[in-house]
């Protein structure tokens, strides 16, 4: 049938609609042939660029990544299709694991207003294990793309490994200031930075009371116990349980009671085992973009392929 089509004798929109229909059905060869014929016509600039984008999408869907990359790279230089072309290019780099190629398009990303593109390019820079970033490069990345938390987290972990505790603490606190719901991942590293006792207490208090953060509440209760106030630690947990019932807070109460009430330890331990079994099945993270749920962290959502959208489930770390 396609051999009989007279592209020039019909409206362009009709054939665009037909080609898109073929692509949605998975008939990429037919979609490519239509778009290639349209691409050969002398058309107004915007219409020709739209067809070029559609043809690139055909090539991408068919796995012809080299052809798609050539067309998309040309479109990145256009005002009308820069953002769409960049997003499709970055999807292509994800599919091919060519993480290093994203950095080439930094200046073009800066010409857009897209937050998701900025987060994507920073994550792909971090993802490239063949070209690991040093502390200096990570600092530059955090300054260039402050919307992204991954460079801050990676910088903090690297500085902690290098025993640069003060600088690591600054980086960890920057993550908390931007995304307090990530406390469960940040606080274990931050405690290794050996903050002064008063600063640690104030940080935990702010997260626990103002942000209603469950992990911070547990750390704060532990701090009270360790500083000689087990009753105050237990009282804090009980008050928070009344305000925001949470299975992890209940677990910590059980653990504390086993210390303060040794005569009931066996019974309390049995209940704790049941709680632990439940927690082993509990979903911890969810993608705010597509709703994908998981028990582990992903910088790139396996479902919708968006960066940094998989977050602690409740938004206040109420796991």
CORZI-V87827 format. One record per backbone hydrogen bond with DSSP energy under -0.5 kcal/mol. NH is the residue of the N-H (numbers start at 1). CO is the residue of the C=O. Records with the same first field share a line. If there is no record, write none. Layout:
NH=CO / CO
//
This chain:
4=1
5=2
7=5
9=6
10=7
15=11
16=12
17=13
18=14
19=15
20=16
21=17
22=18
23=19
24=20
25=21
26=23
27=22
28=26
31=27
32=28
33=29
34=30
35=31
36=32
37=33
38=34
39=35
40=36 / 37
41=38
43=41
48=44
49=45
50=46
51=47
52=48
53=49
54=50
55=51
56=52
57=53
58=54
59=55
60=56
61=57
62=58
63=60
64=59
65=63
68=64
69=65
70=66
71=67
72=68
73=69
74=70
75=71
76=72
77=73 / 74
78=75
82=78
85=81
86=82
87=83
88=84
89=85
90=86
91=87
92=88
93=89
94=90
95=91
96=92
97=93
98=93
99=97
101=98
102=99
103=100
104=101
105=102
106=103
109=105
110=106
111=107 / 108
112=109
115=113
118=114
119=115
120=116
121=117
122=118
123=119
124=120
125=121
126=122
127=123
128=124
129=127
131=128
132=129
138=134
139=135
140=136
141=137
142=138
143=139
144=140
145=141
146=143
148=145
153=149
154=150
155=151
156=152
157=153
158=154
159=155
160=156
161=157
162=158
163=160
164=159
165=163
168=164
169=165
170=166
171=167
172=168
173=169
174=170
175=171
176=172
177=173
178=174
179=175
182=179
183=180
185=182
186=182
187=183
189=186
190=186
191=187
192=188 / 189
193=190
194=191
200=196
201=197
202=198
203=199
204=200
205=201
206=202
207=203
208=204
209=205
210=205 / 206
211=206
213=207
214=212 / 316
217=213
218=214
219=215
220=216
221=217
222=218
223=219
224=220
225=221
226=222
227=223
228=225
229=224
233=229
234=230
235=231
236=232
237=233
238=234
239=235
240=236
241=237
242=238
243=239
244=240
250=246
251=247
252=248
253=249
254=250
255=251
256=252
257=253
258=254
259=255 / 256
260=256
261=257
264=261
265=262
268=264
269=265
270=266
271=267
272=268
273=269
274=270
275=271
276=272
277=273
278=274
279=275
280=276
281=278
282=278 / 279
284=294
285=294
286=311
287=292
288=286 / 309
291=287
294=285
301=299 / 306
305=301
308=299
309=306
311=286 / 309
313=284
315=312
319=317
//
